[in-house]
Amino acid sequence: MDMGRESRWEKDAMTVEIVFALVTAVALAAALFAVPLALTLVFDLSGSAARGVRMGGALVAAAVGMRHLVRVLRRFDAERRKGH
């Protein structure tokens, strides 16, 4: 086998890690978005106030989800480069 190529096990491990990172990032973002959504419902906000709170929540949730995704994949890459 060519030493420059990843083994099948390494490719499978990368696939699993990517799927794990995506699923956990989406779950984290959804949980974070649920907070402002619940606030708009509890405080009966409507119109531009509700849209603003939901938009802010969506932006924060997306940013935190992306940060989590990048952090998990970088950590995996660092461990893979170490040979673990």
Secondary structure, 3 states (H helix, E strand, C coil): CCCCCCCHHHHHHHHHHHHHHHHHHHHHHHHHHHHHHHHHHHCCCCHHHHHHHHHHHHHHHHHHHHHHHHHHHHHHHHHHHHCC
